Amino acid sequence: MPEYKSPIHSKLPKVGLTIFSKMSQLANAYKAINLSQGFPDFNCHPRLVELVHKSMINGQNQYAPMGGVMSLRERIAEKTEAMYTIKYNPEDEITITAGATQAIYTAIAVIINEGDEVLIFTPAYDCYEPAVELSGGRSVFIQLNGPEYKVDWDHVKKMINQRTKMIIINTPHNPTGTILSMQDMTKLEKLLNGTDIVVLSDEVYEHILFDGYEHQSVARFPKLANRSFIVSSFGKTYHTTGWKVGYCLAPKELMKEFRKAHQYTVFSVNTPMQYALAEFMVDAEQYLTLGKFYQRKRDYFLEGIRSSRFKFHPSAGTYFQSLSYKGVSDEKDIDFAIRLTKEFGVASIPISVFYNINHDEKRLRFCFAKSDDTLERAVEILNRI
């Protein structure tokens, strides 16, 4: 077949196969323990599977309402009010989405126009910048440095101008495992007072915090909530990342715009899973105890490598732990991550790929949402390096 020369000018010329796919492929090729991509290697609660089956048997297999199954939206509203003392109307302020990534993309697409600027804190999850670019906007990056990755709000203030239309925050934070404090949120609230800047708050790990920390959702702060899209994920909460079901909260006027785009991208989301999640959410303990569940795994992993040459600050949230390998090698983190996979059999993600610049702190991200057996085998290998 003759070579085809595309006339298309790519809107994302720098985007290729994601690092997550690359490292997972490498892990498969070398039969390595995959602590790179963020998904559990254990099953979700059997009751949840039973409820999906029941929904299918009961004929709940056709299109769901565009905004989502109402019973699920009602459970989300009840949970949000109970946790953050704010009322969202399930009718017009909550939308069920095809995973958190779709919600993030949609929120950016309906707000950002040609030339608008979006503030993004790096290291950052990789879906933010491409969505801004596809919308014709410009990403303005604010670099955070390890191991604490604290936000300098005075610096953020200097980065805001008349073109700034959105600021994206993520807490608990992927990839660093850090969290924003109440003081951080108060400073953000004060900073945005008197502006029209919209906040996109990625809170997919809202139930996974450790050591007694409490999640500081923008929903707790009325002056932030009234300008914010909040995105969360059932996949992270219920160990069902493959279902791709998430949701978005926003005040009525913002959600009105969100749904205009939502109806033409996915229209609606998997119906039987929505009914199952609505019934499963009645048991609040399933998400209220999630932090305790993952803290045990974090502690198991960190205690196991305490005598290794890797150094760490314990993750405050998410199911990721970053490890410094400065005492092991002076290789670039991408090179070391590849060698760690090929030669030793443990796959991770180099932190530098989450930056927009060449910034290598000799850190790798490991996912500890794994069975004890998987973690034990990984620990044994890391201790030998």
C-alpha positions, -999 to 999 in steps of 0.1 A, spaced: 0 0 0 14 34 -9 24 57 20 -4 80 30 5 116 36 -21 132 59 -33 167 51 -43 171 88 -24 196 109 -24 179 144 -39 199 172 -18 178 196 16 174 178 35 166 211 11 139 222 19 103 216 14 71 236 11 79 273 38 70 297 12 49 315 6 27 285 43 26 277 53 14 312 24 -11 313 35 -25 279 70 -28 292 59 -45 323 39 -70 303 68 -76 279 93 -83 308 67 -99 331 74 -73 357 53 -64 387 32 -35 375 32 -7 401 31 19 373 -5 24 362 -30 34 388 -54 5 391 -60 -22 417 -51 -58 410 -78 -71 432 -116 -73 427 -143 -49 437 -169 -58 464 -189 -89 452 -221 -72 462 -215 -45 436 -211 -71 409 -244 -87 421 -261 -53 419 -249 -47 383 -262 -82 374 -295 -75 391 -299 -42 371 -293 -60 338 -318 -88 347 -343 -61 356 -340 -46 322 -321 -15 330 -301 -17 298 -312 12 277 -301 49 277 -299 65 310 -311 101 314 -285 126 300 -277 139 335 -275 104 349 -298 80 368 -317 102 393 -313 78 422 -275 79 418 -275 117 417 -296 118 448 -271 95 467 -243 118 455 -261 149 468 -267 132 502 -231 121 505 -218 156 496 -241 173 520 -232 149 548 -194 153 542 -191 189 532 -223 206 545 -233 219 511 -264 211 491 -262 203 454 -295 199 435 -294 165 419 -317 178 391 -294 204 376 -261 205 396 -249 169 394 -240 150 362 -228 114 359 -199 112 334 -180 85 316 -151 87 341 -134 116 356 -113 123 324 -144 130 304 -157 153 331 -124 172 332 -123 175 294 -159 187 292 -154 213 320 -124 228 302 -141 227 268 -171 247 279 -151 275 296 -119 279 276 -119 299 243 -91 308 219 -64 327 238 -77 320 273 -51 310 299 -54 281 324 -32 278 355 -19 242 360 3 231 389 30 207 379 38 179 383 3 174 369 -19 145 357 -15 144 319 -51 150 307 -52 187 317 -29 203 291 -42 185 260 -78 195 268 -67 231 271 -49 230 238 -78 214 220 -100 242 233 -76 268 219 -64 279 253 -29 283 267 -16 263 297 3 284 322 24 261 344 33 267 380 61 244 391 60 227 425 91 211 439 95 180 460 95 165 484 67 187 499 53 202 467 38 232 485 20 260 466 34 295 468 1 315 466 20 348 463 36 334 431 2 322 419 -12 357 423 15 371 401 6 346 373 -30 358 371 -39 383 345 -69 394 324 -66 363 302 -67 338 331 -101 320 329 -95 288 349 -72 273 376 -70 235 379 -63 220 413 -59 184 423 -62 172 459 -52 145 470 -26 150 443 -15 126 416 14 119 412 29 133 445 5 120 471 3 154 487 -28 173 498 -41 209 499 -48 221 534 -76 243 548 -51 272 547 -44 265 510 -81 266 502 -87 297 522 -58 314 503 -72 303 470 -106 316 479 -92 350 489 -70 351 457 -99 346 434 -123 370 452 -134 397 427 -124 377 396 -144 356 371 -119 327 372 -134 293 373 -119 265 394 -117 229 381 -111 208 412 -100 172 405 -109 153 436 -110 117 424 -91 105 455 -114 124 479 -118 93 501 -82 82 502 -64 103 529 -42 91 557 -29 99 591 -61 116 602 -61 142 574 -95 154 563 -102 161 526 -105 198 519 -129 198 490 -137 232 474 -173 223 483 -164 232 519 -157 268 509 -189 286 496 -170 313 477 -150 286 459 -179 262 454 -199 289 435 -173 291 408 -161 255 407 -165 223 388 -157 194 412 -148 160 396 -148 127 413 -146 90 404 -164 58 414 -135 39 398 -111 51 425 -136 47 453 -149 13 445 -119 -4 427 -137 -3 394 -115 18 372 -126 -2 341 -162 9 345 -153 45 337 -180 61 358 -175 94 375 -194 126 382 -193 163 382 -207 188 407 -212 225 398 -236 254 405 -266 255 382 -252 280 357 -219 262 352 -236 228 350 -260 242 323 -230 249 301 -213 216 311 -244 196 299 -245 214 266 -212 197 257 -218 165 277 -249 156 256 -229 157 224 -198 138 236 -212 108 255 -249 119 260 -253 94 288 -234 68 308 -236 30 314 -271 24 328 -269 -8 349 -238 3 366 -254 36 376 -283 18 392 -259 -6 410 -238 23 423 -269 41 436 -279 11 456 -243 4 468 -238 40 480 -264 35 507 -237 17 526 -216 47 535 -190 26 552 -177 14 519 -163 49 511 -158 62 546 -134 34 555 -114 36 522 -87 57 537 -81 32 564 -80 4 538 -54 21 517 -33 34 546 -27 -2 557 -14 -9 522 7 22 522 22 14 556 28 -22 545 47 -11 514 67 16 532 76 -6 562 88 -32 538 113 -9 520 124 11 551 158 -6 551 162 -2 513 182 25 496 150 43 485 139 74 505 104 87 510 80 111 526 48 90 533 20 98 510 -8 119 526 -34 107 501 -41 88 468 -28 53 463 5 64 450 39 67 468 69 86 453 103 72 461 137 90 457 164 69 442 192 94 447 210 69 469 207 42 442 216 58 408 223 91 391 204 80 360 176 101 345 144 90 361 130 77 327 161 56 321 161 43 357 124 34 355 130 15 323 160 -4 337 141 -11 369 114 -28 348 137 -47 325 164 -58 349 147 -60 382 111 -66 373 92 -37 389 75 -11 368 69 25 380 63 60 366 91 86 364 79 118 380 96 140 354 69 131 328 43 150 348 62 183 343 61 205 312 99 212 314 130 191 319 128 187 357 142 155 371 143 151 409 153 114 407 118 102 419 95 74 407 58 70 414 47 36 426 10 24 429 3 5 461 -34 -3 452 -23 -39 449 -28 -72 468 -5 -79 497 12 -107 477 20 -82 448 34 -57 473 54 -83 491 71 -94 459 78 -58 449 92 -50 483 116 -80 481 129 -68 448 133 -31 458 153 -42 489 178 -60 467 186 -30 446 
